[in-house]
Amino acid sequence: MSFKPAVITVIGSLNVDLVTRTHRVPVAGETLTSESFDTGFGGKGANQAVACARLSRTQKQAAGGEASDVEVRMVGAVGDDQFGAGFVENLQKDGLKTNGVKVLKGKKTGVAVIVVETGSGENRIMFCPGANYDVEAKDLVDADADVALFQLELPLDVVVHNMRAARDKGVETIINPAPAIQLPEEVYQGLNHLIVNETEASIMSGIENPTSWDKVAAVFIARGVKNVIITLGGEGVYYQTDKRQDQSQPGQFVPARKVKVVDTTAAGDTFVGAYTVAVARWKTMSKGANFDLGAAIEHANRAASLTVQKAGAQSSIPWSDEVPTS
């Protein structure tokens, strides 16, 4: 019998990151001398795809071209400028399949301008979509995909169309809706996994300054979501399921790991990538067993805690053997 890996299709953005590090953000009209400047490859879609690839294999496996039990495919667009070809090549080095990445003639690759405060590690991001907004609203979900992963840095009609296509094909769907906006009701209907941070949860649920994450999760579950995961930064991660809520059970928390924060860029993407790998493996290998949501979140938390201890976006995402088991 031939080996068939679990297939993750990531439909999302590809951006070049222009990163400035400074001890504080300048106020209006002020000029500061920054501590450093770097360029790198990013975009929530590409970051999460890289996270899926790295967290499903060791660096040695990737370097040796060894097959993994998870195959990750990136779908999106770059421009034919000075960034596009290098971006695709960089994805391939991490073991990603890039047939779905289109190089659009006459277009610019998306760019994210990132300012990192070195004292706190917090970042501020300005996003210029470029070729990302030229991705067409057509079926981009592979017929053999096990999991389809989405964000909101592509045009909304592209995301909605392909979430519908994934659902119709029986593909497990995950969305990390950033940047947060109000979404059509059909996005939530039958959605397997919703991963949001606390700000996104508040905006999308319509509950300002929430005092109960159970109430926030109840809004999403009422819309049709099966698993709700809310990342809370230093407070950890809250999660709830439709089954637990049906049994009037409260949501659960996984505490944050206490580490020195250098840069929070791509921490959320690392969390999503690790979680998605867990879903893909369960989807193909569980043989009917229930998905261990708590274990998946704990592992994703450990992976993300490594990312915040390093500067950069994709460069800070760990490989599977770097993540502690407890």
KESE-999640 format. One record per residue (C-alpha): x, y, z; residue in one letter; residue number from 0; chain. Coordinates in nm, 3 decimals. Layout:
<sites>
<site <X,Y,Z>,"a",NUM,"A"> ...
</sites>
This chain:
<sites>
<site <0.000,0.000,0.000>,"m",0,"A"> <site <0.141,0.340,-0.096>,"s",1,"A"> <site <0.191,0.603,0.174>,"f",2,"A"> <site <-0.049,0.898,0.165>,"k",3,"A"> <site <0.035,1.196,0.381>,"p",4,"A"> <site <-0.223,1.422,0.540>,"a",5,"A"> <site <-0.272,1.721,0.310>,"v",6,"A"> <site <-0.304,2.079,0.440>,"i",7,"A"> <site <-0.397,2.347,0.188>,"t",8,"A"> <site <-0.327,2.701,0.307>,"v",9,"A"> <site <-0.508,2.966,0.105>,"i",10,"A"> <site <-0.368,3.301,0.211>,"g",11,"A"> <site <-0.136,3.597,0.183>,"s",12,"A"> <site <0.231,3.622,0.097>,"l",13,"A"> <site <0.405,3.943,0.204>,"n",14,"A"> <site <0.757,4.072,0.233>,"v",15,"A"> <site <0.817,4.204,0.585>,"d",16,"A"> <site <1.005,4.529,0.637>,"l",17,"A"> <site <1.086,4.523,1.008>,"v",18,"A"> <site <1.212,4.814,1.217>,"t",19,"A"> <site <1.301,4.765,1.583>,"r",20,"A"> <site <1.290,5.062,1.815>,"t",21,"A"> <site <1.282,5.121,2.190>,"h",22,"A"> <site <0.953,5.306,2.143>,"r",23,"A"> <site <0.720,5.414,1.864>,"v",24,"A"> <site <0.765,5.780,1.757>,"p",25,"A"> <site <0.479,6.021,1.814>,"v",26,"A"> <site <0.333,6.233,1.534>,"a",27,"A"> <site <0.598,6.453,1.372>,"g",28,"A"> <site <0.886,6.289,1.560>,"e",29,"A"> <site <1.190,6.118,1.408>,"t",30,"A"> <site <1.373,5.846,1.602>,"l",31,"A"> <site <1.686,5.650,1.524>,"t",32,"A"> <site <1.587,5.284,1.521>,"s",33,"A"> <site <1.788,5.000,1.669>,"e",34,"A"> <site <1.778,4.781,1.357>,"s",35,"A"> <site <1.608,4.712,1.023>,"f",36,"A"> <site <1.556,4.379,0.847>,"d",37,"A"> <site <1.364,4.233,0.558>,"t",38,"A"> <site <1.206,3.889,0.557>,"g",39,"A"> <site <0.926,3.678,0.414>,"f",40,"A"> <site <0.589,3.683,0.587>,"g",41,"A"> <site <0.216,3.727,0.544>,"g",42,"A"> <site <-0.029,3.542,0.767>,"k",43,"A"> <site <-0.094,3.282,0.500>,"g",44,"A"> <site <0.272,3.210,0.427>,"a",45,"A"> <site <0.367,3.225,0.796>,"n",46,"A"> <site <0.102,2.971,0.886>,"q",47,"A"> <site <0.197,2.748,0.593>,"a",48,"A"> <site <0.563,2.757,0.701>,"v",49,"A"> <site <0.454,2.682,1.057>,"a",50,"A"> <site <0.257,2.381,0.935>,"c",51,"A"> <site <0.555,2.256,0.735>,"a",52,"A"> <site <0.814,2.304,1.009>,"r",53,"A"> <site <0.597,2.172,1.291>,"l",54,"A"> <site <0.522,1.852,1.099>,"s",55,"A"> <site <0.888,1.758,1.042>,"r",56,"A"> <site <1.240,1.808,1.169>,"t",57,"A"> <site <1.488,2.043,1.005>,"q",58,"A"> <site <1.698,1.739,0.915>,"k",59,"A"> <site <1.402,1.579,0.737>,"q",60,"A"> <site <1.340,1.896,0.537>,"a",61,"A"> <site <1.707,1.940,0.447>,"a",62,"A"> <site <1.728,1.579,0.332>,"g",63,"A"> <site <1.408,1.597,0.131>,"g",64,"A"> <site <1.255,1.318,0.336>,"e",65,"A"> <site <0.882,1.254,0.310>,"a",66,"A"> <site <0.670,1.366,0.603>,"s",67,"A"> <site <0.334,1.238,0.722>,"d",68,"A"> <site <0.198,1.587,0.643>,"v",69,"A"> <site <0.212,1.764,0.306>,"e",70,"A"> <site <0.160,2.140,0.310>,"v",71,"A"> <site <0.049,2.331,0.000>,"r",72,"A"> <site <0.058,2.710,-0.026>,"m",73,"A"> <site <-0.199,2.883,-0.246>,"v",74,"A"> <site <-0.178,3.255,-0.319>,"g",75,"A"> <site <0.001,3.512,-0.536>,"a",76,"A"> <site <0.318,3.720,-0.555>,"v",77,"A"> <site <0.432,3.981,-0.805>,"g",78,"A"> <site <0.698,3.952,-1.073>,"d",79,"A"> <site <0.910,4.207,-0.887>,"d",80,"A"> <site <1.239,4.170,-0.697>,"q",81,"A"> <site <1.064,3.977,-0.418>,"f",82,"A"> <site <0.843,3.719,-0.591>,"g",83,"A"> <site <1.086,3.451,-0.713>,"a",84,"A"> <site <1.288,3.456,-0.392>,"g",85,"A"> <site <0.970,3.417,-0.190>,"f",86,"A"> <site <0.866,3.100,-0.373>,"v",87,"A"> <site <1.216,2.955,-0.345>,"e",88,"A"> <site <1.220,3.023,0.029>,"n",89,"A"> <site <0.891,2.838,0.076>,"l",90,"A"> <site <1.025,2.539,-0.111>,"q",91,"A"> <site <1.329,2.525,0.121>,"k",92,"A"> <site <1.089,2.469,0.410>,"d",93,"A"> <site <0.933,2.175,0.227>,"g",94,"A"> <site <0.619,2.347,0.100>,"l",95,"A"> <site <0.446,2.262,-0.226>,"k",96,"A"> <site <0.417,2.589,-0.422>,"t",97,"A"> <site <0.232,2.494,-0.741>,"n",98,"A"> <site <-0.060,2.700,-0.613>,"g",99,"A"> <site <0.147,3.020,-0.580>,"v",100,"A"> <site <0.096,3.233,-0.890>,"k",101,"A"> <site <0.354,3.489,-1.004>,"v",102,"A"> <site <0.145,3.772,-1.150>,"l",103,"A"> <site <0.296,3.975,-1.431>,"k",104,"A"> <site <0.310,4.349,-1.371>,"g",105,"A"> <site <0.204,4.316,-1.006>,"k",106,"A"> <site <0.384,4.394,-0.682>,"k",107,"A"> <site <0.433,4.140,-0.404>,"t",108,"A"> <site <0.244,4.227,-0.086>,"g",109,"A"> <site <0.439,4.420,0.178>,"v",110,"A"> <site <0.400,4.448,0.557>,"a",111,"A"> <site <0.574,4.734,0.736>,"v",112,"A"> <site <0.633,4.618,1.095>,"i",113,"A"> <site <0.749,4.827,1.390>,"v",114,"A"> <site <0.861,4.629,1.696>,"v",115,"A"> <site <0.904,4.790,2.038>,"e",116,"A"> <site <1.207,4.612,2.180>,"t",117,"A"> <site <1.111,4.675,2.541>,"g",118,"A"> <site <0.781,4.490,2.527>,"s",119,"A"> <site <0.817,4.286,2.209>,"g",120,"A"> <site <0.481,4.422,2.088>,"e",121,"A"> <site <0.442,4.500,1.719>,"n",122,"A"> <site <0.244,4.735,1.496>,"r",123,"A"> <site <0.184,4.636,1.133>,"i",124,"A"> <site <0.079,4.820,0.816>,"m",125,"A"> <site <-0.019,4.588,0.532>,"f",126,"A"> <site <-0.010,4.673,0.158>,"c",127,"A"> <site <-0.177,4.376,-0.017>,"p",128,"A"> <site <-0.026,4.399,-0.366>,"g",129,"A"> <site <-0.072,4.073,-0.558>,"a",130,"A"> <site <-0.269,3.920,-0.270>,"n",131,"A"> <site <-0.574,4.119,-0.376>,"y",132,"A"> <site <-0.550,3.982,-0.731>,"d",133,"A"> <site <-0.621,3.623,-0.621>,"v",134,"A"> <site <-0.942,3.522,-0.798>,"e",135,"A"> <site <-1.260,3.405,-0.627>,"a",136,"A"> <site <-1.257,3.055,-0.775>,"k",137,"A"> <site <-1.217,2.705,-0.635>,"d",138,"A"> <site <-0.864,2.678,-0.494>,"l",139,"A"> <site <-0.926,2.389,-0.253>,"v",140,"A"> <site <-0.753,2.067,-0.356>,"d",141,"A"> <site <-0.984,1.770,-0.401>,"a",142,"A"> <site <-0.754,1.550,-0.190>,"d",143,"A"> <site <-0.704,1.803,0.091>,"a",144,"A"> <site <-0.775,1.693,0.446>,"d",145,"A"> <site <-0.762,2.040,0.600>,"v",146,"A"> <site <-0.805,2.388,0.450>,"a",147,"A"> <site <-0.666,2.684,0.646>,"l",148,"A"> <site <-0.776,3.045,0.591>,"f",149,"A"> <site <-0.707,3.398,0.717>,"q",150,"A"> <site <-0.840,3.738,0.603>,"l",151,"A"> <site <-0.549,3.896,0.414>,"e",152,"A"> <site <-0.702,3.791,0.081>,"l",153,"A"> <site <-1.021,3.946,-0.063>,"p",154,"A"> <site <-1.322,3.835,0.142>,"l",155,"A"> <site <-1.501,3.686,-0.159>,"d",156,"A"> <site <-1.202,3.456,-0.219>,"v",157,"A"> <site <-1.214,3.334,0.141>,"v",158,"A"> <site <-1.592,3.287,0.150>,"v",159,"A"> <site <-1.600,3.106,-0.186>,"h",160,"A"> <site <-1.327,2.862,-0.085>,"n",161,"A"> <site <-1.460,2.798,0.263>,"m",162,"A"> <site <-1.785,2.698,0.097>,"r",163,"A"> <site <-1.596,2.479,-0.151>,"a",164,"A"> <site <-1.400,2.312,0.129>,"a",165,"A"> <site <-1.717,2.243,0.326>,"r",166,"A"> <site <-1.886,2.094,0.020>,"d",167,"A"> <site <-1.589,1.860,-0.033>,"k",168,"A"> <site <-1.588,1.743,0.328>,"g",169,"A"> <site <-1.255,1.913,0.400>,"v",170,"A"> <site <-1.190,2.014,0.764>,"e",171,"A"> <site <-1.196,2.394,0.780>,"t",172,"A"> <site <-0.994,2.627,1.004>,"i",173,"A"> <site <-0.998,3.006,0.997>,"i",174,"A"> <site <-0.784,3.256,1.183>,"n",175,"A"> <site <-0.981,3.570,1.090>,"p",176,"A"> <site <-0.715,3.841,1.098>,"a",177,"A"> <site <-0.743,4.127,1.043>,"p",178,"A"> <site <-1.083,4.098,1.214>,"a",179,"A"> <site <-1.399,4.210,1.034>,"i",180,"A"> <site <-1.765,4.118,1.052>,"q",181,"A"> <site <-1.809,3.801,0.846>,"l",182,"A"> <site <-2.109,3.666,0.655>,"p",183,"A"> <site <-2.311,3.412,0.853>,"e",184,"A"> <site <-2.228,3.136,0.605>,"e",185,"A"> <site <-1.861,3.146,0.708>,"v",186,"A"> <site <-1.955,3.016,1.052>,"y",187,"A"> <site <-2.203,2.751,0.941>,"q",188,"A"> <site <-2.033,2.414,0.971>,"g",189,"A"> <site <-1.697,2.577,1.052>,"l",190,"A"> <site <-1.483,2.319,1.230>,"n",191,"A"> <site <-1.230,2.544,1.401>,"h",192,"A"> <site <-1.229,2.918,1.476>,"l",193,"A"> <site <-0.904,3.059,1.618>,"i",194,"A"> <site <-0.915,3.423,1.732>,"v",195,"A"> <site <-0.730,3.646,1.975>,"n",196,"A"> <site <-0.919,3.842,2.239>,"e",197,"A"> <site <-0.953,4.157,2.026>,"t",198,"A"> <site <-1.080,3.963,1.727>,"e",199,"A"> <site <-1.321,3.767,1.949>,"a",200,"A"> <site <-1.471,4.089,2.082>,"s",201,"A"> <site <-1.506,4.254,1.741>,"i",202,"A"> <site <-1.656,3.953,1.568>,"m",203,"A"> <site <-1.889,3.850,1.848>,"s",204,"A"> <site <-2.016,4.204,1.897>,"g",205,"A"> <site <-1.946,4.186,2.272>,"i",206,"A"> <site <-1.739,4.486,2.381>,"e",207,"A"> <site <-1.509,4.442,2.682>,"n",208,"A"> <site <-1.621,4.084,2.745>,"p",209,"A"> <site <-1.624,3.962,3.104>,"t",210,"A"> <site <-1.707,3.601,3.016>,"s",211,"A"> <site <-1.538,3.409,2.736>,"w",212,"A"> <site <-1.813,3.149,2.768>,"d",213,"A"> <site <-2.061,3.413,2.649>,"k",214,"A"> <site <-1.834,3.508,2.358>,"v",215,"A"> <site <-1.788,3.145,2.256>,"a",216,"A"> <site <-2.164,3.089,2.279>,"a",217,"A"> <site <-2.216,3.354,2.010>,"v",218,"A"> <site <-1.988,3.173,1.767>,"f",219,"A"> <site <-2.127,2.829,1.850>,"i",220,"A"> <site <-2.480,2.958,1.793>,"a",221,"A"> <site <-2.364,3.065,1.445>,"r",222,"A"> <site <-2.248,2.709,1.371>,"g",223,"A"> <site <-1.885,2.683,1.488>,"v",224,"A"> <site <-1.781,2.350,1.639>,"k",225,"A"> <site <-1.456,2.444,1.817>,"n",226,"A"> <site <-1.378,2.796,1.942>,"v",227,"A"> <site <-1.021,2.882,2.047>,"i",228,"A"> <site <-0.942,3.227,2.190>,"i",229,"A"> <site <-0.577,3.314,2.247>,"t",230,"A"> <site <-0.527,3.554,2.538>,"l",231,"A"> <site <-0.160,3.646,2.519>,"g",232,"A"> <site <0.004,3.622,2.860>,"g",233,"A"> <site <-0.319,3.484,3.008>,"e",234,"A"> <site <-0.305,3.167,2.800>,"g",235,"A"> <site <-0.573,3.013,2.576>,"v",236,"A"> <site <-0.946,2.962,2.628>,"y",237,"A"> <site <-1.139,2.699,2.434>,"y",238,"A"> <site <-1.493,2.571,2.407>,"q",239,"A"> <site <-1.676,2.318,2.189>,"t",240,"A"> <site <-2.034,2.286,2.072>,"d",241,"A"> <site <-2.063,1.952,2.254>,"k",242,"A"> <site <-1.941,2.092,2.586>,"r",243,"A"> <site <-2.179,2.385,2.556>,"q",244,"A"> <site <-2.470,2.154,2.475>,"d",245,"A"> <site <-2.393,1.980,2.806>,"q",246,"A"> <site <-2.382,2.320,2.986>,"s",247,"A"> <site <-2.012,2.275,3.060>,"q",248,"A"> <site <-1.792,2.586,3.077>,"p",249,"A"> <site <-1.495,2.641,2.848>,"g",250,"A"> <site <-1.145,2.548,2.956>,"q",251,"A"> <site <-0.813,2.731,2.985>,"f",252,"A"> <site <-0.455,2.640,2.903>,"v",253,"A"> <site <-0.211,2.870,3.087>,"p",254,"A"> <site <0.058,3.063,2.902>,"a",255,"A"> <site <0.420,2.955,2.935>,"r",256,"A"> <site <0.637,3.206,3.118>,"k",257,"A"> <site <0.918,3.310,2.882>,"v",258,"A"> <site <1.112,3.626,2.793>,"k",259,"A"> <site <0.928,3.796,2.508>,"v",260,"A"> <site <1.155,3.937,2.235>,"v",261,"A"> <site <0.912,3.975,1.943>,"d",262,"A"> <site <0.549,3.861,1.917>,"t",263,"A"> <site <0.551,3.865,1.534>,"t",264,"A"> <site <0.431,3.526,1.399>,"a",265,"A"> <site <0.356,3.385,1.744>,"a",266,"A"> <site <-0.012,3.355,1.658>,"g",267,"A"> <site <0.077,3.205,1.320>,"d",268,"A"> <site <0.297,2.945,1.490>,"t",269,"A"> <site <0.009,2.855,1.722>,"f",270,"A"> <site <-0.228,2.816,1.426>,"v",271,"A"> <site <0.024,2.609,1.231>,"g",272,"A"> <site <0.089,2.367,1.517>,"a",273,"A"> <site <-0.283,2.333,1.582>,"y",274,"A"> <site <-0.356,2.271,1.212>,"t",275,"A"> <site <-0.097,1.994,1.195>,"v",276,"A"> <site <-0.265,1.826,1.493>,"a",277,"A"> <site <-0.602,1.848,1.317>,"v",278,"A"> <site <-0.459,1.706,0.992>,"a",279,"A"> <site <-0.299,1.411,1.168>,"r",280,"A"> <site <-0.619,1.340,1.359>,"w",281,"A"> <site <-0.826,1.366,1.041>,"k",282,"A"> <site <-0.621,1.101,0.861>,"t",283,"A"> <site <-0.501,0.874,1.142>,"m",284,"A"> <site <-0.760,0.883,1.421>,"s",285,"A"> <site <-0.967,0.588,1.298>,"k",286,"A"> <site <-1.278,0.740,1.452>,"g",287,"A"> <site <-1.126,0.862,1.779>,"a",288,"A"> <site <-1.233,1.203,1.911>,"n",289,"A"> <site <-1.003,1.499,1.848>,"f",290,"A"> <site <-0.800,1.582,2.163>,"d",291,"A"> <site <-0.853,1.958,2.153>,"l",292,"A"> <site <-0.677,2.027,2.483>,"g",293,"A"> <site <-0.362,1.837,2.382>,"a",294,"A"> <site <-0.351,2.017,2.046>,"a",295,"A"> <site <-0.376,2.356,2.217>,"i",296,"A"> <site <-0.110,2.272,2.475>,"e",297,"A"> <site <0.131,2.169,2.198>,"h",298,"A"> <site <0.051,2.481,1.994>,"a",299,"A"> <site <0.110,2.693,2.304>,"n",300,"A"> <site <0.454,2.540,2.354>,"r",301,"A"> <site <0.545,2.605,1.990>,"a",302,"A"> <site <0.431,2.968,2.006>,"a",303,"A"> <site <0.630,3.024,2.326>,"s",304,"A"> <site <0.947,2.949,2.128>,"l",305,"A"> <site <0.856,3.197,1.854>,"t",306,"A"> <site <0.820,3.494,2.090>,"v",307,"A"> <site <1.172,3.436,2.219>,"q",308,"A"> <site <1.322,3.514,1.876>,"k",309,"A"> <site <1.311,3.816,1.647>,"a",310,"A"> <site <1.151,3.793,1.303>,"g",311,"A"> <site <0.851,3.628,1.141>,"a",312,"A"> <site <0.915,3.303,0.951>,"q",313,"A"> <site <1.271,3.290,1.079>,"s",314,"A"> <site <1.141,3.255,1.437>,"s",315,"A"> <site <0.909,2.959,1.369>,"i",316,"A"> <site <1.049,2.637,1.524>,"p",317,"A"> <site <1.084,2.289,1.377>,"w",318,"A"> <site <0.897,1.999,1.533>,"s",319,"A"> <site <1.194,1.859,1.723>,"d",320,"A"> <site <1.261,2.197,1.886>,"e",321,"A"> <site <0.923,2.202,2.062>,"v",322,"A"> <site <0.928,2.054,2.413>,"p",323,"A"> <site <0.691,1.768,2.483>,"t",324,"A"> <site <0.571,1.911,2.813>,"s",325,"A"> 
</sites>
